[in-house]
Amino acid sequence: MSKIRVLYQYLIALPILLVLTVLCAVITLLAFPWKNSWWLNRVQALWARMWCYLTFVPVKMVGLEHIRQHQSYVFVANHQSNFDIFVLYGWLPVVFKWLMKKEMSHIPVVGLACRAAGHIFIDRRHAKAATHSLQAVEEQLKDGVSTVIFPEGTRSHDGQMGAFKRGAFQIAWDLNLPVIPICLDGCYQVMNRFAKSVTPHPVTATILPEMDLHQYATMEESIQAVRGAIAAAQH
């Protein structure tokens, strides 16, 4: 059964998904003037959902009532797998910008489309460039546009949550924006960083109540509070 599944993924699902990826990228490039529009966000969400639909990965969202309309947020999620991106892009019902590694900008067509969509690339090897990228994010977080950040900085090696970096929290702290923690469960089982194919497995994204970082005495305290909230929601 696993061999049939892998053949299906490589011979049927992947070619379809690559075509859809190019199509979505072209639409995003052409729609550059409307990069923050709801309709373009839904086109991109449909593309992300197709990755889950065609690989038979069921997704459940819990806690959508915690999101206020027209409010900008810094969404902070644990990072288990590349499928985290498809789950959040496909099912998080807000217009948001990713803070992503600069290496992603070199992917043909997709890199250009990400720039056109307003996503921010960050060069973590150079402090000055990283600071400039964070400032670019801050300029966009208005009129209900949010950002989604994986504060671990990289996918989990073993399914366990790593330490959180300060970047996401500095943005929220400086702009006085609420943070919404998101707990992702099941993405590691779907496709960990060493896997060559997708294993169908249920994924749950739990959206937790928003948190005001300024209720904590220090930045470090707020980081640990957010990380603790996500850890407590994991099954």
C-alpha positions in Angstrom: 0.0 0.0 0.0 2.8 2.4 0.9 4.4 1.8 -2.6 1.2 2.6 -4.3 0.8 5.8 -2.3 4.3 6.9 -3.1 3.8 6.2 -6.9 0.5 8.2 -6.7 2.3 11.1 -5.0 5.1 11.3 -7.5 3.3 10.4 -10.7 -0.1 12.1 -10.2 -0.3 14.4 -7.2 3.1 16.1 -7.6 2.7 17.0 -11.3 -0.7 18.5 -10.6 0.6 20.4 -7.6 3.5 21.8 -9.6 1.2 23.1 -12.3 -1.0 24.7 -9.6 2.0 26.2 -8.0 3.1 27.9 -11.2 -0.5 29.0 -11.9 -0.9 30.5 -8.4 2.5 32.2 -8.8 1.6 33.8 -12.1 -1.8 35.0 -10.7 0.0 36.5 -7.7 2.5 38.3 -10.0 -0.2 39.7 -12.2 -2.2 40.8 -9.1 0.6 42.7 -7.5 -1.4 45.9 -7.1 -4.0 43.9 -5.0 -1.5 42.0 -2.9 -3.4 42.6 0.3 -6.8 41.8 -1.2 -9.1 39.1 0.3 -9.8 37.5 -3.1 -6.1 37.0 -3.8 -5.6 35.6 -0.4 -8.3 33.1 -1.1 -6.6 32.0 -4.4 -3.4 31.4 -2.5 -5.3 29.6 0.3 -6.9 27.3 -2.3 -3.5 26.4 -3.7 -2.3 25.5 -0.2 -5.4 23.4 0.5 -4.8 21.4 -2.7 -1.5 20.2 -1.3 -3.4 18.7 1.6 -6.4 17.5 -0.4 -4.3 15.7 -3.1 -2.1 14.0 -0.4 -5.2 13.0 1.7 -4.1 15.0 4.7 -7.3 16.0 6.7 -7.0 19.4 8.5 -9.0 20.6 11.5 -9.0 24.2 12.7 -9.9 24.8 16.4 -10.3 28.2 18.0 -11.1 30.5 15.0 -13.4 32.5 17.4 -10.3 33.9 18.9 -9.5 36.0 15.8 -11.0 39.5 15.7 -11.8 40.9 12.2 -9.8 43.8 11.0 -7.2 43.4 13.8 -3.5 42.9 12.9 -1.8 40.1 14.7 1.6 38.4 15.1 0.7 34.7 14.8 3.3 32.5 16.3 3.3 28.7 15.6 5.5 25.7 16.3 7.3 24.3 13.2 7.0 20.6 12.7 7.1 20.2 8.9 6.8 21.9 5.5 3.2 21.0 5.7 2.8 23.7 8.5 2.9 26.2 5.6 0.1 24.6 3.7 -2.1 24.2 6.8 -1.8 27.8 7.9 -1.9 29.3 4.4 -4.9 27.2 3.5 -7.0 27.5 6.6 -6.0 30.7 8.5 -8.8 33.1 7.5 -6.8 36.3 7.5 -4.6 38.2 5.1 -1.0 37.8 6.4 2.6 38.0 5.3 5.2 35.3 6.0 8.6 36.0 7.4 10.7 33.5 5.5 14.3 32.5 5.0 16.1 34.4 2.2 17.0 31.1 0.5 13.3 30.8 -0.5 13.6 33.8 -2.7 15.9 31.8 -5.1 13.1 29.3 -6.0 12.2 30.0 -9.7 8.9 31.8 -10.1 7.8 31.1 -6.5 10.4 33.5 -5.1 9.2 36.3 -7.4 5.6 35.5 -6.5 6.4 35.7 -2.8 8.0 39.1 -3.2 4.9 40.2 -5.2 2.6 39.0 -2.5 4.5 41.1 0.1 6.1 38.3 2.0 9.4 39.3 3.7 12.7 37.5 3.2 15.1 37.6 6.1 18.8 36.9 6.0 19.6 35.4 9.3 23.3 35.4 8.7 23.6 39.2 8.8 22.3 41.2 11.7 21.9 44.4 9.7 19.9 42.7 6.9 17.8 40.9 9.4 16.9 44.2 11.2 16.0 45.8 7.9 13.7 42.8 7.1 11.9 43.1 10.5 11.4 46.8 9.8 9.8 45.9 6.5 7.4 43.6 8.3 6.5 46.3 10.8 5.6 48.7 7.9 3.0 46.2 6.5 1.2 45.3 9.7 -1.7 47.6 9.5 -5.4 47.6 8.4 -5.9 44.0 9.5 -2.8 42.6 7.7 -1.0 40.2 10.0 2.2 38.1 10.0 2.9 34.5 10.7 6.2 33.5 12.1 7.8 30.2 13.2 10.0 31.5 16.1 12.0 28.2 16.2 13.5 29.3 12.9 13.7 25.9 11.4 11.7 22.6 11.3 11.9 20.3 14.3 14.4 17.4 14.0 12.4 15.0 16.2 8.9 16.5 16.5 9.8 18.3 19.8 9.5 22.1 20.0 12.8 24.0 20.1 13.7 27.3 21.6 12.0 30.4 20.4 14.0 33.3 18.9 13.1 36.9 19.7 12.2 38.3 16.2 8.4 37.7 16.2 8.1 39.0 19.8 10.2 42.1 19.0 7.7 43.0 16.3 4.7 42.5 18.6 6.4 44.4 21.4 7.5 47.4 19.3 4.1 47.8 17.5 2.0 46.9 20.6 0.3 44.1 18.6 -1.4 41.1 20.2 0.3 37.7 19.7 -1.9 34.7 18.8 -0.1 31.4 19.5 -1.0 28.5 17.2 -0.3 24.9 18.1 0.2 22.6 15.1 -0.3 18.8 15.8 0.3 16.0 13.3 2.4 17.8 10.6 5.5 16.0 11.8 3.8 12.6 11.2 2.7 13.8 7.8 6.2 14.7 6.6 9.1 15.2 8.9 12.2 16.9 7.6 13.9 13.6 6.6 10.9 12.1 4.8 10.8 11.7 1.0 7.0 11.2 0.7 3.8 12.2 2.5 2.1 10.0 5.0 -1.6 10.8 5.3 -2.3 11.7 8.9 -4.8 14.1 10.6 -3.5 17.6 11.4 -5.0 19.9 14.0 -4.2 23.6 14.2 -5.3 25.1 17.5 -5.6 28.8 17.6 -5.2 30.0 21.2 -6.5 33.2 22.8 -4.5 36.4 22.0 -1.8 37.5 24.4 -0.6 41.0 25.2 3.2 40.8 25.7 3.3 44.0 27.7 1.6 42.2 30.6 4.9 40.5 31.3 7.9 42.2 32.9 10.4 41.3 30.3 10.6 40.1 26.7 12.1 36.8 27.9 9.1 36.2 30.2 6.6 36.8 27.3 8.5 34.4 25.0 8.4 31.7 27.6 4.7 32.4 28.2 3.8 32.0 24.5 5.9 28.9 24.2 4.4 27.4 27.3 0.8 28.1 25.9 1.7 26.2 22.7 3.3 23.3 24.6 0.3 23.0 26.8 -2.0 22.7 23.8 0.0 19.8 22.2 -1.5 16.3 22.5 
